[in-house]
């Protein structure tokens, strides 16, 4: 009976930790905690009504996702936008994702093609902006954006490569949300359409080139967004 109680307590704690993680992750993405802001476990635990241990577990999970930093003798903080990691992640994506997309085009089956069509349809039909979410990309669009890019690569049939994509995407999503200003002259809808068309045409070379340009444009936008963030409070 004691073991059953211990197991129940552990499950309850895990659930609280997951809820705390989800709430704090969402708050960071919405800009409630700006770049470089401290994330004080005690204050956050009090705000959410959870124990300090639960909140620290949630923060450590965010550190693992690249959405928070653990500072020596200083606790936790939102990553500073001036950190070179954003451009390093962008460079890594440009090196890895076009290669994975080539494999995906070569190996993907008809079911994969159907998923690509469906993912692009949802992305194209989802508004990028929401008045309720301020200057940041909407949560719904961000989810559809991730689903489209991941679906493009799922045809590679290599879970190790897809796991690598997931880690890089999560780490870069924070910077992408922060730089979610209406970049003059960028046609994101057109860029995604070109990606879908090249992939469904089974043109691996063109698909890789289009994706490389798409990622390079995103990296440039992150640089602009980082400069703008210097004026944030």
ChimeraX attribute file (.defattr): number of C-alpha atoms within 10 A of each C-alpha:
attribute: neighborCount
match mode: 1-to-1
recipient: residues
	/A:1	6
	/A:2	7
	/A:3	8
	/A:4	9
	/A:5	10
	/A:6	11
	/A:7	12
	/A:8	12
	/A:9	12
	/A:10	12
	/A:11	12
	/A:12	12
	/A:13	17
	/A:14	15
	/A:15	13
	/A:16	20
	/A:17	22
	/A:18	17
	/A:19	17
	/A:20	23
	/A:21	21
	/A:22	13
	/A:23	14
	/A:24	21
	/A:25	20
	/A:26	13
	/A:27	13
	/A:28	20
	/A:29	22
	/A:30	20
	/A:31	16
	/A:32	11
	/A:33	16
	/A:34	20
	/A:35	24
	/A:36	16
	/A:37	16
	/A:38	17
	/A:39	20
	/A:40	15
	/A:41	20
	/A:42	14
	/A:43	12
	/A:44	18
	/A:45	17
	/A:46	12
	/A:47	9
	/A:48	14
	/A:49	12
	/A:50	17
	/A:51	16
	/A:52	15
	/A:53	14
	/A:54	20
	/A:55	27
	/A:56	21
	/A:57	19
	/A:58	23
	/A:59	28
	/A:60	17
	/A:61	17
	/A:62	21
	/A:63	18
	/A:64	14
	/A:65	18
	/A:66	20
	/A:67	22
	/A:68	26
	/A:69	21
	/A:70	17
	/A:71	10
	/A:72	7
	/A:73	6
	/A:74	10
	/A:75	14
	/A:76	22
	/A:77	21
	/A:78	21
	/A:79	22
	/A:80	19
	/A:81	23
	/A:82	15
	/A:83	12
	/A:84	10
	/A:85	16
	/A:86	23
	/A:87	17
	/A:88	13
	/A:89	17
	/A:90	20
	/A:91	14
	/A:92	13
	/A:93	22
	/A:94	19
	/A:95	13
	/A:96	15
	/A:97	23
	/A:98	21
	/A:99	19
	/A:100	22
	/A:101	26
	/A:102	24
	/A:103	18
	/A:104	23
	/A:105	26
	/A:106	15
	/A:107	14
	/A:108	21
	/A:109	12
	/A:110	10
	/A:111	10
	/A:112	20
	/A:113	20
	/A:114	13
	/A:115	17
	/A:116	25
	/A:117	19
	/A:118	15
	/A:119	21
	/A:120	24
	/A:121	15
	/A:122	16
	/A:123	23
	/A:124	19
	/A:125	11
	/A:126	16
	/A:127	15
	/A:128	20
	/A:129	19
	/A:130	14
	/A:131	8
	/A:132	8
	/A:133	12
	/A:134	13
	/A:135	17
	/A:136	22
	/A:137	22
	/A:138	22
	/A:139	18
	/A:140	15
	/A:141	19
	/A:142	20
	/A:143	12
	/A:144	22
	/A:145	20
	/A:146	17
	/A:147	18
	/A:148	23
	/A:149	21
	/A:150	19
	/A:151	23
	/A:152	29
	/A:153	25
	/A:154	22
	/A:155	25
	/A:156	22
	/A:157	14
	/A:158	13
	/A:159	10
	/A:160	9
	/A:161	16
	/A:162	19
	/A:163	11
	/A:164	13
	/A:165	19
	/A:166	15
	/A:167	14
	/A:168	18
	/A:169	20
	/A:170	16
	/A:171	21
	/A:172	23
	/A:173	17
	/A:174	24
	/A:175	25
	/A:176	23
	/A:177	21
	/A:178	23
	/A:179	24
	/A:180	19
	/A:181	17
	/A:182	13
	/A:183	12
	/A:184	6
	/A:185	6
	/A:186	12
	/A:187	10
	/A:188	15
	/A:189	13
	/A:190	11
	/A:191	14
	/A:192	19
	/A:193	16
	/A:194	17
	/A:195	22
	/A:196	23
	/A:197	15
	/A:198	19
	/A:199	26
	/A:200	20
	/A:201	13
	/A:202	18
	/A:203	14
	/A:204	20
	/A:205	15
	/A:206	17
	/A:207	23
	/A:208	22
	/A:209	14
	/A:210	20
	/A:211	23
	/A:212	19
	/A:213	13
	/A:214	17
	/A:215	18
	/A:216	16
	/A:217	13
	/A:218	17
	/A:219	23
	/A:220	13
	/A:221	19
	/A:222	23
	/A:223	18
	/A:224	14
	/A:225	20
	/A:226	21
	/A:227	13
	/A:228	14
	/A:229	17
	/A:230	12
	/A:231	7
	/A:232	8
	/A:233	7
